[in-house]
Amino acid sequence: MPAPDDVLDHLALLPGQVDALLAEADDVDLRAAVPACPGWDVAALLDHLGGTYRWAAAMLRSGTTERAHYRDVVPAPGPDPRTWLRESADDVLEALRGTAPDAPAWTFGPQLRASFWPRRLLHESAVHTADVALAAGRAPSVPAAVARDGIAEHLLVVPRNPGVVARAAALAPAAPVHLRLEETGAPDGAPAGAWLLRWDAGGSTPCGTAAAAPRPDVVVRGGACGLLLALWRRTDDVVVEGDDDVWRRWSSAHAL
């Protein structure tokens, strides 16, 4: 399994991802529906992401591991969603740059450290950039290295979300199953990514890709961008081999 978390500078990449999102949104009707987010239009998506930036910034500045109540720390969005997003991104980037990576912070990751947030916000922004593209009727694109890292981050972080924990336990199969994700057509010369998961009543756990690993019940193949967006239930540009029901149930259990 590749370990892009050791390679990518998430904080350095985040401003460019924000720029990409705003460029994608520049000519989009703000009233356009966002297919993956029922009830949302593009304006609501930009308001949401700007609020997420402000919420994260407030928790980083608090210097504690307490989860801030969103409504207590996030002001009402401004009248222009694009301006709100830009100003909110500037706010969280200032907070991230002013906070040591090992400083305490609330997260829903394995460690309560500020280093969680640049990675989480990079991928939150990348997936919502894809949402805007889809709302505009365009094909979404995520750079392969970012998408690979986003896949690894999803598999590490999403199963720890409290809502997902309960749903995954309820939908878990009677006996453990294994899912393998395989990248095809890696475009940038890097080794293709592969990720193996075990899913049982205790949750979903990455378990490597060694030859001695159990044979997967289902294999999901696609480009890095396609795999990432399939994990986030944005597109289904993947090929599923094996027990399709395992993939569908796992995907439903880990939806956010």
ROMARPA-987493 format. One line per 4 residues: number of its first residue (from 0); their letters; for each residue x, y, z of N, C-alpha, C. Coordinates in nm, 2 decimals. Example, Ala and Ser with C-alpha at 12.3 -4.5 7.8 and 13.67 -1.06 7.14 Angstrom:
BEGIN
0> AS> 1.32 -0.57 0.78 1.23 -0.45 0.78 1.32 -0.33 0.78  1.28 -0.22 0.71 1.37 -0.11 0.71 1.29 0.00 0.79
REM end
This chain:
BEGIN
0> MPAP> 0.08 -0.12 0.00 0.00 0.00 0.00 0.09 0.12 0.00  0.07 0.22 -0.09 0.15 0.34 -0.09 0.12 0.42 0.04  0.21 0.50 0.07 0.20 0.58 0.19 0.22 0.73 0.16  0.12 0.79 0.08 0.14 0.92 0.03 0.14 1.02 0.15
4> DDVL> 0.08 0.99 0.26 0.08 1.08 0.37 0.22 1.12 0.42  0.32 1.03 0.39 0.46 1.06 0.42 0.52 1.15 0.32  0.45 1.18 0.20 0.51 1.25 0.09 0.45 1.38 0.06  0.32 1.39 0.06 0.25 1.51 0.03 0.26 1.61 0.14
8> DHLA> 0.27 1.74 0.10 0.27 1.85 0.19 0.13 1.90 0.18  0.04 1.86 0.27 -0.10 1.89 0.26 -0.13 2.04 0.27  -0.06 2.10 0.36 -0.08 2.25 0.38 -0.03 2.33 0.26  0.08 2.28 0.20 0.12 2.35 0.08 0.03 2.34 -0.04
12> LLPG> -0.04 2.22 -0.04 -0.13 2.19 -0.15 -0.27 2.26 -0.13  -0.31 2.29 -0.01 -0.44 2.34 0.02 -0.48 2.47 -0.05  -0.39 2.57 -0.05 -0.43 2.69 -0.12 -0.46 2.67 -0.27  -0.38 2.59 -0.34 -0.41 2.56 -0.48 -0.54 2.48 -0.50
16> QVDA> -0.57 2.40 -0.41 -0.70 2.33 -0.42 -0.82 2.42 -0.40  -0.80 2.52 -0.31 -0.91 2.62 -0.29 -0.92 2.70 -0.42  -0.81 2.74 -0.48 -0.81 2.81 -0.61 -0.88 2.73 -0.72  -0.85 2.60 -0.72 -0.91 2.52 -0.82 -1.06 2.51 -0.80
20> LLAE> -1.11 2.50 -0.68 -1.25 2.50 -0.65 -1.32 2.63 -0.69  -1.26 2.74 -0.66 -1.32 2.87 -0.70 -1.31 2.89 -0.85  -1.21 2.84 -0.92 -1.21 2.85 -1.06 -1.32 2.76 -1.12  -1.34 2.64 -1.06 -1.45 2.56 -1.11 -1.58 2.62 -1.09
24> ADDV> -1.60 2.70 -0.98 -1.72 2.76 -0.95 -1.75 2.90 -1.02  -1.64 2.95 -1.08 -1.65 3.08 -1.14 -1.76 3.11 -1.23  -1.79 3.01 -1.32 -1.89 3.03 -1.42 -2.02 2.94 -1.40  -2.03 2.89 -1.28 -2.14 2.80 -1.25 -2.26 2.88 -1.19
28> DLRA> -2.38 2.85 -1.23 -2.50 2.90 -1.17 -2.50 2.86 -1.03  -2.50 2.95 -0.94 -2.50 2.92 -0.79 -2.63 2.84 -0.75  -2.73 2.85 -0.84 -2.86 2.78 -0.81 -2.86 2.63 -0.86  -2.75 2.60 -0.93 -2.74 2.46 -0.99 -2.74 2.36 -0.88
32> AVPA> -2.81 2.25 -0.90 -2.82 2.14 -0.80 -2.69 2.07 -0.79  -2.65 2.02 -0.67 -2.53 1.94 -0.65 -2.58 1.79 -0.64  -2.55 1.71 -0.75 -2.61 1.58 -0.75 -2.59 1.49 -0.63  -2.47 1.50 -0.57 -2.43 1.41 -0.46 -2.49 1.46 -0.33
36> CPGW> -2.54 1.58 -0.32 -2.59 1.64 -0.20 -2.73 1.68 -0.21  -2.83 1.59 -0.20 -2.97 1.63 -0.23 -3.01 1.75 -0.14  -3.08 1.84 -0.21 -3.13 1.96 -0.14 -3.03 2.07 -0.14  -2.91 2.05 -0.19 -2.81 2.16 -0.20 -2.80 2.21 -0.34
40> DVAA> -2.77 2.34 -0.35 -2.72 2.40 -0.47 -2.58 2.44 -0.45  -2.52 2.49 -0.56 -2.37 2.53 -0.54 -2.35 2.63 -0.44  -2.44 2.73 -0.42 -2.43 2.83 -0.32 -2.42 2.76 -0.18  -2.51 2.67 -0.15 -2.52 2.60 -0.03 -2.39 2.52 0.00
44> LLDH> -2.33 2.46 -0.11 -2.21 2.38 -0.10 -2.09 2.48 -0.06  -2.09 2.59 -0.12 -1.98 2.69 -0.09 -2.00 2.74 0.05  -2.12 2.77 0.09 -2.15 2.81 0.23 -2.10 2.70 0.33  -2.13 2.58 0.30 -2.10 2.47 0.39 -1.94 2.46 0.40
48> LGGT> -1.87 2.46 0.29 -1.73 2.44 0.29 -1.66 2.56 0.36  -1.71 2.68 0.34 -1.66 2.80 0.41 -1.68 2.78 0.56  -1.80 2.73 0.60 -1.82 2.71 0.74 -1.74 2.60 0.80  -1.71 2.50 0.72 -1.61 2.40 0.77 -1.48 2.45 0.80
52> YRWA> -1.43 2.54 0.70 -1.30 2.61 0.72 -1.30 2.69 0.85  -1.41 2.76 0.88 -1.41 2.85 1.00 -1.42 2.77 1.12  -1.49 2.66 1.12 -1.51 2.57 1.23 -1.37 2.51 1.27  -1.30 2.46 1.17 -1.17 2.40 1.19 -1.07 2.51 1.25
56> AAML> -1.08 2.63 1.19 -0.99 2.74 1.24 -1.01 2.77 1.38  -1.14 2.77 1.42 -1.17 2.80 1.56 -1.12 2.69 1.66  -1.13 2.57 1.62 -1.08 2.46 1.70 -0.92 2.46 1.71  -0.86 2.49 1.60 -0.71 2.50 1.60 -0.67 2.61 1.69
60> RSGT> -0.74 2.72 1.69 -0.70 2.84 1.77 -0.73 2.81 1.92  -0.82 2.72 1.95 -0.86 2.70 2.09 -0.74 2.64 2.17  -0.66 2.56 2.10 -0.55 2.50 2.17 -0.59 2.38 2.26  -0.71 2.33 2.24 -0.76 2.22 2.32 -0.81 2.11 2.23
64> TERA> -0.85 2.00 2.29 -0.91 1.89 2.22 -1.06 1.88 2.23  -1.12 1.99 2.27 -1.26 2.00 2.28 -1.33 2.03 2.14  -1.43 1.95 2.11 -1.51 1.98 1.99 -1.59 2.10 2.00  -1.57 2.20 1.91 -1.64 2.32 1.92 -1.78 2.30 1.86
68> HYRD> -1.88 2.36 1.91 -2.02 2.36 1.86 -2.02 2.46 1.74  -2.05 2.40 1.62 -2.05 2.47 1.50 -2.11 2.61 1.51  -2.23 2.62 1.56 -2.31 2.74 1.56 -2.25 2.85 1.66  -2.16 2.80 1.75 -2.10 2.89 1.85 -1.98 2.96 1.78
72> VVPA> -1.92 2.90 1.68 -1.79 2.96 1.63 -1.80 3.00 1.49  -1.90 2.96 1.41 -1.91 3.00 1.27 -2.02 3.10 1.25  -1.98 3.22 1.20 -2.08 3.33 1.17 -2.16 3.29 1.05  -2.27 3.37 1.03 -2.35 3.35 0.92 -2.27 3.38 0.79
76> PGPD> -2.29 3.30 0.68 -2.22 3.33 0.56 -2.26 3.47 0.50  -2.16 3.52 0.43 -2.19 3.65 0.37 -2.28 3.64 0.25  -2.31 3.75 0.19 -2.41 3.74 0.07 -2.35 3.68 -0.05  -2.22 3.68 -0.07 -2.16 3.62 -0.19 -2.09 3.49 -0.15
80> PRTW> -2.14 3.38 -0.19 -2.08 3.25 -0.15 -1.93 3.24 -0.19  -1.90 3.29 -0.30 -1.76 3.28 -0.35 -1.66 3.36 -0.26  -1.71 3.48 -0.23 -1.63 3.56 -0.14 -1.62 3.50 0.00  -1.73 3.45 0.05 -1.73 3.38 0.18 -1.63 3.27 0.18
84> LRES> -1.63 3.19 0.07 -1.54 3.07 0.07 -1.39 3.12 0.07  -1.36 3.22 -0.01 -1.22 3.27 -0.02 -1.18 3.33 0.12  -1.26 3.41 0.18 -1.23 3.46 0.31 -1.21 3.36 0.42  -1.30 3.25 0.41 -1.30 3.14 0.51 -1.17 3.06 0.49
88> ADDV> -1.13 3.04 0.37 -1.01 2.97 0.34 -0.89 3.04 0.39  -0.89 3.18 0.37 -0.78 3.26 0.42 -0.77 3.24 0.58  -0.89 3.24 0.64 -0.89 3.23 0.79 -0.83 3.09 0.83  -0.87 2.98 0.77 -0.82 2.86 0.82 -0.67 2.84 0.78
92> LEAL> -0.63 2.89 0.67 -0.49 2.88 0.63 -0.40 2.96 0.73  -0.45 3.07 0.78 -0.38 3.15 0.88 -0.37 3.07 1.01  -0.48 3.00 1.05 -0.48 2.92 1.17 -0.39 2.80 1.15  -0.39 2.74 1.04 -0.30 2.62 1.02 -0.16 2.66 1.02
96> RGTA> -0.12 2.77 0.96 0.02 2.81 0.95 0.07 2.86 1.09  -0.03 2.90 1.17 0.01 2.94 1.31 0.01 2.84 1.41  -0.02 2.71 1.38 -0.04 2.61 1.47 0.06 2.50 1.45  0.14 2.46 1.55 0.23 2.35 1.53 0.16 2.22 1.50
100> PDAP> 0.21 2.14 1.41 0.14 2.01 1.37 0.11 1.92 1.49  0.20 1.92 1.60 0.17 1.84 1.71 0.09 1.90 1.82  0.04 2.02 1.80 -0.04 2.09 1.90 -0.17 2.01 1.91  -0.23 2.02 2.03 -0.36 1.94 2.06 -0.47 2.01 1.98
104> AWTF> -0.56 1.93 1.93 -0.68 1.98 1.85 -0.78 1.87 1.85  -0.91 1.90 1.84 -1.01 1.80 1.83 -1.00 1.75 1.68  -1.02 1.62 1.67 -1.03 1.56 1.54 -1.12 1.44 1.55  -1.15 1.38 1.43 -1.21 1.25 1.44 -1.12 1.14 1.37
108> GPQL> -0.99 1.17 1.39 -0.89 1.08 1.34 -0.83 1.00 1.46  -0.73 0.92 1.43 -0.67 0.84 1.53 -0.59 0.92 1.64  -0.55 1.04 1.61 -0.48 1.12 1.71 -0.54 1.26 1.72  -0.54 1.32 1.84 -0.59 1.45 1.86 -0.48 1.55 1.84
112> RASF> -0.44 1.57 1.72 -0.33 1.66 1.68 -0.37 1.75 1.57  -0.31 1.87 1.56 -0.35 1.97 1.46 -0.31 1.91 1.32  -0.21 1.82 1.31 -0.17 1.77 1.18 -0.28 1.70 1.11  -0.39 1.66 1.17 -0.50 1.60 1.11 -0.56 1.70 1.01
116> WPRR> -0.57 1.83 1.03 -0.66 1.92 0.96 -0.61 1.96 0.82  -0.48 1.98 0.80 -0.44 2.01 0.66 -0.48 1.90 0.56  -0.46 1.78 0.60 -0.50 1.66 0.51 -0.65 1.65 0.50  -0.72 1.66 0.61 -0.87 1.65 0.60 -0.93 1.76 0.51
120> LLHE> -0.88 1.88 0.53 -0.94 2.00 0.45 -0.89 1.99 0.31  -0.77 1.94 0.28 -0.73 1.92 0.14 -0.83 1.83 0.07  -0.86 1.72 0.13 -0.95 1.62 0.06 -1.10 1.66 0.06  -1.14 1.73 0.17 -1.28 1.79 0.17 -1.29 1.88 0.05
124> SAVH> -1.19 1.96 0.03 -1.19 2.06 -0.08 -1.19 2.00 -0.21  -1.11 1.89 -0.23 -1.10 1.82 -0.36 -1.23 1.76 -0.39  -1.29 1.69 -0.30 -1.42 1.63 -0.33 -1.53 1.73 -0.36  -1.53 1.84 -0.29 -1.63 1.94 -0.32 -1.60 2.02 -0.45
128> TADV> -1.47 2.02 -0.49 -1.44 2.07 -0.63 -1.50 1.98 -0.73  -1.49 1.85 -0.71 -1.56 1.76 -0.80 -1.71 1.78 -0.80  -1.77 1.80 -0.68 -1.91 1.83 -0.68 -1.95 1.95 -0.76  -1.87 2.06 -0.76 -1.90 2.17 -0.84 -1.89 2.14 -0.99
132> ALAA> -1.79 2.06 -1.03 -1.78 2.02 -1.17 -1.90 1.94 -1.21  -1.94 1.85 -1.13 -2.06 1.77 -1.16 -2.19 1.85 -1.17  -2.20 1.95 -1.08 -2.31 2.04 -1.09 -2.31 2.12 -1.22  -2.19 2.15 -1.27 -2.18 2.22 -1.40 -2.19 2.13 -1.52
136> GRAP> -2.20 2.00 -1.50 -2.21 1.91 -1.61 -2.07 1.87 -1.67  -1.97 1.90 -1.59 -1.83 1.87 -1.64 -1.78 1.75 -1.57  -1.68 1.68 -1.63 -1.61 1.57 -1.57 -1.52 1.62 -1.46  -1.53 1.56 -1.34 -1.45 1.60 -1.23 -1.31 1.55 -1.25
140> SVPA> -1.21 1.61 -1.19 -1.07 1.57 -1.19 -1.00 1.60 -1.06  -0.93 1.50 -1.01 -0.85 1.52 -0.89 -0.71 1.47 -0.93  -0.60 1.54 -0.91 -0.47 1.49 -0.94 -0.44 1.35 -0.87  -0.37 1.27 -0.95 -0.36 1.13 -0.90 -0.30 1.12 -0.77
144> AVAR> -0.19 1.20 -0.74 -0.12 1.18 -0.61 -0.22 1.23 -0.50  -0.29 1.33 -0.52 -0.39 1.38 -0.42 -0.50 1.27 -0.40  -0.55 1.22 -0.51 -0.65 1.12 -0.50 -0.61 0.99 -0.43  -0.48 0.95 -0.45 -0.43 0.83 -0.38 -0.43 0.86 -0.23
148> DGIA> -0.38 0.98 -0.19 -0.37 1.01 -0.05 -0.51 1.03 0.00  -0.61 1.08 -0.08 -0.74 1.09 -0.03 -0.81 0.95 -0.01  -0.78 0.86 -0.09 -0.83 0.72 -0.07 -0.78 0.67 0.07  -0.65 0.68 0.09 -0.59 0.63 0.22 -0.65 0.71 0.34
152> EHLL> -0.67 0.84 0.32 -0.73 0.91 0.43 -0.87 0.87 0.46  -0.95 0.85 0.35 -1.09 0.81 0.37 -1.09 0.68 0.45  -1.01 0.58 0.41 -1.01 0.45 0.47 -0.97 0.45 0.62  -0.89 0.55 0.65 -0.84 0.57 0.79 -0.94 0.64 0.87
156> VVPR> -1.00 0.75 0.82 -1.08 0.84 0.90 -1.23 0.82 0.90  -1.29 0.79 0.78 -1.43 0.77 0.78 -1.48 0.66 0.87  -1.42 0.55 0.88 -1.47 0.44 0.97 -1.47 0.48 1.11  -1.40 0.59 1.15 -1.40 0.64 1.29 -1.51 0.74 1.32
160> NPGV> -1.58 0.79 1.21 -1.69 0.88 1.23 -1.80 0.82 1.31  -1.85 0.88 1.42 -1.95 0.81 1.51 -2.07 0.76 1.44  -2.12 0.84 1.34 -2.24 0.79 1.27 -2.21 0.67 1.19  -2.09 0.67 1.13 -2.05 0.55 1.05 -2.03 0.43 1.13
164> VARA> -1.97 0.45 1.25 -1.94 0.33 1.34 -2.07 0.25 1.36  -2.18 0.33 1.40 -2.30 0.26 1.43 -2.36 0.19 1.31  -2.36 0.26 1.19 -2.42 0.21 1.07 -2.34 0.09 1.02  -2.21 0.10 1.02 -2.12 -0.01 0.98 -2.14 -0.14 1.06
168> AALA> -2.16 -0.12 1.19 -2.18 -0.23 1.28 -2.32 -0.30 1.24  -2.42 -0.21 1.22 -2.55 -0.27 1.19 -2.56 -0.34 1.05  -2.48 -0.29 0.95 -2.48 -0.35 0.82 -2.37 -0.46 0.80  -2.28 -0.48 0.90 -2.17 -0.57 0.88 -2.22 -0.71 0.85
172> PAAP> -2.14 -0.78 0.77 -2.17 -0.92 0.74 -2.15 -1.01 0.86  -2.22 -1.13 0.86 -2.21 -1.22 0.97 -2.06 -1.27 0.99  -1.99 -1.28 0.88 -1.85 -1.32 0.89 -1.76 -1.22 0.82  -1.64 -1.20 0.87 -1.55 -1.10 0.81 -1.54 -1.11 0.66
176> VHLR> -1.53 -0.99 0.59 -1.51 -0.99 0.45 -1.39 -0.90 0.42  -1.33 -0.92 0.30 -1.22 -0.83 0.26 -1.25 -0.77 0.13  -1.22 -0.64 0.12 -1.23 -0.56 0.00 -1.10 -0.51 -0.04  -1.07 -0.51 -0.17 -0.95 -0.46 -0.23 -0.98 -0.35 -0.33
180> LEET> -0.91 -0.24 -0.32 -0.92 -0.13 -0.41 -0.79 -0.13 -0.49  -0.80 -0.13 -0.63 -0.68 -0.13 -0.71 -0.69 -0.01 -0.81  -0.58 0.07 -0.81 -0.57 0.18 -0.91 -0.53 0.12 -1.04  -0.59 0.17 -1.15 -0.55 0.13 -1.29 -0.51 0.25 -1.36
184> GAPD> -0.42 0.23 -1.45 -0.38 0.35 -1.54 -0.32 0.46 -1.47  -0.23 0.44 -1.37 -0.16 0.55 -1.30 -0.09 0.64 -1.40  -0.13 0.77 -1.41 -0.09 0.85 -1.51 0.04 0.93 -1.49  0.09 0.93 -1.37 0.21 1.02 -1.34 0.34 0.94 -1.31
188> GAPA> 0.34 0.82 -1.35 0.47 0.74 -1.34 0.49 0.68 -1.20  0.40 0.71 -1.11 0.41 0.65 -0.97 0.35 0.51 -0.97  0.39 0.43 -0.88 0.34 0.29 -0.87 0.19 0.30 -0.84  0.11 0.22 -0.91 -0.04 0.22 -0.89 -0.07 0.18 -0.74
192> GAWL> -0.17 0.25 -0.69 -0.21 0.22 -0.55 -0.29 0.10 -0.54  -0.29 0.04 -0.42 -0.37 -0.08 -0.38 -0.40 -0.07 -0.23  -0.52 -0.10 -0.19 -0.56 -0.09 -0.05 -0.65 -0.21 -0.02  -0.62 -0.28 0.09 -0.70 -0.40 0.13 -0.77 -0.36 0.27
196> LRWD> -0.89 -0.40 0.28 -0.97 -0.37 0.40 -1.03 -0.50 0.45  -1.05 -0.51 0.58 -1.12 -0.61 0.65 -1.25 -0.54 0.71  -1.36 -0.60 0.69 -1.49 -0.54 0.74 -1.56 -0.65 0.82  -1.59 -0.62 0.95 -1.66 -0.71 1.03 -1.74 -0.63 1.13
200> AGGS> -1.80 -0.69 1.23 -1.89 -0.62 1.33 -1.81 -0.52 1.41  -1.68 -0.53 1.41 -1.60 -0.43 1.48 -1.56 -0.31 1.40  -1.59 -0.31 1.27 -1.56 -0.20 1.19 -1.48 -0.23 1.07  -1.43 -0.13 1.00 -1.36 -0.15 0.88 -1.21 -0.11 0.90
204> TPCG> -1.12 -0.20 0.87 -0.98 -0.17 0.91 -0.89 -0.20 0.79  -0.80 -0.10 0.75 -0.70 -0.13 0.65 -0.61 -0.24 0.70  -0.57 -0.33 0.61 -0.49 -0.45 0.65 -0.38 -0.48 0.55  -0.33 -0.38 0.48 -0.22 -0.40 0.39 -0.25 -0.48 0.26
208> TAAA> -0.15 -0.50 0.18 -0.17 -0.57 0.06 -0.06 -0.68 0.04  -0.01 -0.73 0.14 0.10 -0.83 0.13 0.04 -0.96 0.07  0.13 -1.04 0.01 0.09 -1.16 -0.06 0.02 -1.25 0.04  0.05 -1.25 0.17 -0.01 -1.34 0.27 -0.15 -1.29 0.31
212> APRP> -0.19 -1.17 0.26 -0.32 -1.12 0.30 -0.43 -1.21 0.25  -0.55 -1.21 0.32 -0.66 -1.29 0.27 -0.70 -1.25 0.13  -0.76 -1.35 0.06 -0.81 -1.33 -0.07 -0.93 -1.24 -0.06  -0.94 -1.13 -0.13 -1.06 -1.04 -0.12 -1.19 -1.10 -0.17
216> DVVV> -1.30 -1.06 -0.11 -1.43 -1.10 -0.15 -1.47 -1.02 -0.27  -1.42 -0.90 -0.28 -1.46 -0.81 -0.39 -1.34 -0.72 -0.42  -1.31 -0.70 -0.55 -1.21 -0.61 -0.60 -1.27 -0.49 -0.67  -1.24 -0.37 -0.64 -1.29 -0.25 -0.70 -1.17 -0.18 -0.77
220> RGGA> -1.18 -0.17 -0.91 -1.07 -0.11 -0.99 -1.11 0.01 -1.06  -1.02 0.11 -1.07 -1.04 0.23 -1.14 -0.92 0.32 -1.13  -0.93 0.43 -1.20 -0.83 0.54 -1.18 -0.83 0.59 -1.04  -0.73 0.66 -1.00 -0.72 0.71 -0.86 -0.84 0.81 -0.83
224> CGLL> -0.86 0.90 -0.93 -0.98 0.99 -0.91 -1.11 0.91 -0.90  -1.13 0.82 -0.99 -1.25 0.74 -0.99 -1.27 0.66 -0.86  -1.17 0.60 -0.81 -1.18 0.53 -0.68 -1.21 0.63 -0.57  -1.15 0.74 -0.56 -1.17 0.84 -0.46 -1.32 0.88 -0.46
228> LALW> -1.37 0.92 -0.58 -1.50 0.97 -0.59 -1.61 0.86 -0.57  -1.57 0.73 -0.60 -1.66 0.62 -0.57 -1.67 0.60 -0.42  -1.56 0.61 -0.35 -1.56 0.60 -0.20 -1.65 0.71 -0.14  -1.65 0.83 -0.20 -1.73 0.94 -0.15 -1.87 0.94 -0.22
232> RRTD> -1.90 0.83 -0.29 -2.04 0.82 -0.35 -2.07 0.93 -0.45  -1.97 0.98 -0.52 -1.99 1.09 -0.61 -2.01 1.04 -0.75  -1.93 0.94 -0.79 -1.95 0.88 -0.92 -1.93 0.73 -0.90  -1.96 0.65 -1.01 -1.94 0.51 -1.01 -1.85 0.46 -1.12
236> DVVV> -1.75 0.54 -1.15 -1.66 0.51 -1.26 -1.55 0.41 -1.22  -1.60 0.29 -1.18 -1.51 0.18 -1.13 -1.57 0.05 -1.18  -1.48 -0.05 -1.18 -1.52 -0.18 -1.22 -1.52 -0.27 -1.09  -1.63 -0.34 -1.07 -1.64 -0.42 -0.95 -1.63 -0.57 -0.99
240> EGDD> -1.54 -0.64 -0.93 -1.53 -0.79 -0.96 -1.54 -0.86 -0.83  -1.62 -0.97 -0.83 -1.65 -1.05 -0.71 -1.78 -1.02 -0.66  -1.80 -1.01 -0.53 -1.93 -1.00 -0.46 -1.97 -0.85 -0.46  -2.05 -0.82 -0.56 -2.09 -0.68 -0.57 -2.17 -0.63 -0.45
244> DVWR> -2.24 -0.73 -0.39 -2.33 -0.69 -0.27 -2.24 -0.64 -0.16  -2.12 -0.70 -0.14 -2.03 -0.66 -0.04 -1.99 -0.51 -0.06  -1.95 -0.48 -0.18 -1.92 -0.34 -0.21 -2.03 -0.25 -0.19  -2.15 -0.28 -0.23 -2.27 -0.19 -0.21 -2.30 -0.17 -0.07
248> RWSS> -2.29 -0.28 0.01 -2.33 -0.27 0.15 -2.22 -0.19 0.23  -2.09 -0.22 0.19 -1.98 -0.14 0.25 -1.99 0.01 0.22  -2.02 0.04 0.10 -2.03 0.18 0.05 -2.15 0.25 0.13  -2.26 0.18 0.14 -2.38 0.24 0.21 -2.34 0.26 0.36
252> AHAL> -2.27 0.16 0.42 -2.24 0.17 0.56 -2.14 0.29 0.59  -2.06 0.32 0.49 -1.96 0.42 0.51 -1.99 0.56 0.44  -2.11 0.58 0.41 -2.15 0.71 0.35 -2.15 0.82 0.45  -2.11 0.94 0.41 -2.12 1.06 0.49 -2.20 1.17 0.42
REM end
